[in-house]
Amino acid sequence: MFSGIIEEFATVVAIKKDRENIDFSLKCSFTNELKIDQSVAHNGVCLTVINIDNGIYTVTAMKETLDRSNLGLLNIGDKVNVERSMMMNGRLDGHIVQGHVDETARCTAVTDADGSKYFTFEYKHDPMMARNGYFTVDKGSVTVNGVSLTVCNPTADSFQVAIIPYTLEHTNFCDIKVGSVVNIEFDIIGKYIARLQQL
């Protein structure tokens, strides 16, 4: 479990395809604090550390993960938002994030907000998924590339988020532009409520 508060971004230093899987090797400041089998969220996707060597760690993404996320679009040198799993003895500064990305969305607009920026994202609207809680609500929570954010102006297939300068500087939102593909995870609470209504 994660909180959506990004620790920093890691840099992709190697990509290796192994049949339907892809091994990503990355470098960040806390690599030497990691352990084998530890869970780390990468752009919001929970992946297991399988190797640590000389300041570089490796994780594996399987086909299901690659199909649902933007990880398959990564190239060497790309910045990836990373967060280690949440410690249960601290404050929940973001919201409950599982690290199970639901789908991708595409950035359709970036507008200035007199110091901050509004990013608009559009995703594929599926009525069945919406009935199961895969949607956004005004002032609700959403995770974009692993970042816990508050929803603005939601529609059936889009939403906006406001990004302050600190978040822009310390996450890979600094590289997101119109056309960029991001990972989104809808709020787990909405999914549970939708399921309870069906029962």
C-alpha positions in Angstrom: 0.0 0.0 0.0 1.1 3.5 -0.8 0.1 7.1 -0.1 0.7 8.8 -3.5 3.4 11.0 -2.0 6.3 10.7 -4.4 9.7 10.4 -2.8 11.6 11.4 -5.9 12.0 10.3 -9.5 14.3 7.4 -10.5 16.1 7.3 -13.8 15.8 4.3 -16.2 19.3 3.0 -16.9 18.5 -0.3 -18.7 15.6 -2.1 -20.2 15.7 -5.8 -21.0 12.9 -7.8 -22.6 12.4 -11.4 -21.4 9.6 -13.0 -23.4 6.4 -11.2 -22.3 8.1 -9.5 -19.4 10.3 -6.4 -19.2 13.1 -5.9 -16.7 13.7 -2.2 -15.8 16.9 -1.2 -14.1 16.8 2.2 -12.3 18.9 4.5 -10.2 17.8 6.7 -7.4 19.1 8.1 -4.1 17.7 5.4 -1.9 18.7 2.4 -4.0 21.2 1.2 -1.3 18.3 1.2 1.3 16.2 -1.2 -0.8 16.0 -5.0 -0.2 15.2 -7.8 -2.5 11.4 -8.5 -2.6 10.6 -5.0 -1.5 7.6 -3.2 -3.1 8.2 0.1 -4.8 5.6 2.0 -6.9 6.9 3.2 -10.3 4.6 5.8 -11.9 2.0 4.3 -9.5 2.6 0.6 -10.4 3.6 -1.6 -7.5 6.7 -3.7 -8.6 9.0 -6.0 -6.7 12.7 -5.4 -6.4 14.4 -8.5 -7.9 18.1 -7.4 -8.0 20.3 -4.7 -6.5 23.8 -4.1 -7.9 26.2 -1.2 -7.7 23.6 1.4 -6.9 21.1 0.2 -9.5 18.0 -1.9 -8.8 15.9 -4.0 -11.1 12.1 -4.7 -11.2 10.0 -6.8 -13.6 6.8 -5.8 -15.2 4.6 -8.6 -16.7 2.3 -8.4 -19.7 -0.8 -7.5 -17.7 1.0 -4.6 -16.1 2.5 -3.4 -19.4 -1.0 -3.6 -21.1 -2.6 -1.5 -18.4 0.1 1.1 -17.8 2.6 3.4 -19.5 5.7 1.4 -18.4 6.0 -0.2 -21.8 6.6 3.3 -23.3 9.6 4.0 -21.1 13.0 4.6 -22.6 16.5 4.8 -21.1 16.9 8.1 -19.4 13.3 8.6 -18.6 12.2 9.8 -15.2 9.9 7.5 -13.2 8.1 8.6 -10.0 9.0 6.3 -7.2 7.5 5.7 -3.7 8.4 2.9 -1.2 5.5 1.2 0.5 3.8 3.1 3.3 4.8 2.7 6.9 1.8 2.1 9.0 3.1 4.1 12.0 2.9 7.5 10.2 0.5 10.0 8.8 -1.4 9.3 5.6 -0.4 12.5 3.8 -2.0 11.5 0.4 -4.8 8.9 0.1 -4.9 5.1 0.0 -3.1 4.0 -3.1 -2.9 0.3 -3.9 -0.3 0.5 -6.7 -2.7 -1.3 -9.0 -3.0 1.0 -12.0 -6.5 0.8 -13.6 -5.7 2.2 -17.0 -3.9 5.0 -18.9 -5.0 8.5 -19.7 -3.8 11.0 -22.2 -3.0 14.7 -21.4 -5.2 16.9 -23.5 -4.4 20.3 -22.1 -1.9 22.2 -19.8 -3.0 25.6 -18.7 -1.4 28.2 -16.5 -3.0 29.0 -13.2 -0.9 32.1 -12.2 2.0 30.1 -10.7 0.5 26.6 -10.7 -0.7 24.6 -13.7 -3.9 22.7 -14.6 -3.5 19.4 -16.4 -6.5 17.9 -18.2 -6.5 14.1 -18.8 -8.9 12.0 -20.9 -9.4 8.3 -20.6 -11.5 5.7 -22.3 -15.1 5.7 -20.9 -16.5 2.3 -20.3 -20.0 2.2 -18.8 -19.4 -1.2 -17.2 -16.2 0.0 -15.6 -17.9 3.2 -14.4 -20.6 1.1 -12.7 -17.8 -0.7 -10.9 -16.4 2.5 -9.5 -13.9 3.4 -12.1 -14.6 7.1 -12.4 -13.7 10.4 -10.8 -15.7 12.8 -8.6 -15.2 16.5 -8.0 -12.8 17.1 -5.0 -12.2 13.3 -4.8 -8.9 11.6 -5.1 -7.1 10.2 -8.1 -3.6 8.9 -8.6 -1.7 10.1 -11.7 1.7 8.5 -12.4 1.7 7.6 -8.7 0.9 11.1 -7.5 -2.0 11.6 -5.1 -4.1 14.4 -6.4 -7.5 16.1 -6.0 -9.9 16.0 -8.9 -11.3 19.1 -10.6 -14.0 19.4 -13.2 -14.6 15.7 -13.9 -16.7 14.4 -16.8 -17.5 10.9 -17.9 -14.1 10.5 -19.5 -11.9 13.3 -18.3 -10.7 15.3 -15.3 -8.4 18.1 -14.3 -5.7 18.3 -11.6 -3.9 21.3 -10.2 -0.2 21.0 -9.9 1.8 23.3 -7.6 5.3 24.3 -8.5 6.8 22.0 -5.8 5.1 18.9 -7.3 6.0 20.0 -10.8 9.7 20.2 -9.8 9.9 17.0 -7.8 7.8 14.6 -9.9 7.8 13.7 -13.6 4.9 16.1 -14.1 7.8 18.3 -15.3 7.9 16.2 -18.4 4.1 15.8 -19.0 2.8 17.7 -22.0 -0.2 17.5 -24.3 -0.2 13.9 -25.8 1.7 12.3 -22.8 0.3 9.0 -21.6 0.0 8.6 -17.8 -1.1 5.9 -15.4 -4.3 6.4 -13.4 -5.6 4.6 -10.4 -9.2 5.5 -9.3 -10.0 5.8 -5.6 -10.5 2.4 -4.0 -13.2 3.7 -1.8 -15.4 4.5 -4.8 -14.9 1.0 -6.1 -16.0 -0.6 -2.8 -19.1 1.6 -2.6 -20.0 0.7 -6.2 -19.6 -3.0 -5.4 -21.7 -2.8 -2.2 -24.5 -1.1 -4.2 -24.5 -4.0 -6.7 -24.8 -6.5 -3.8 
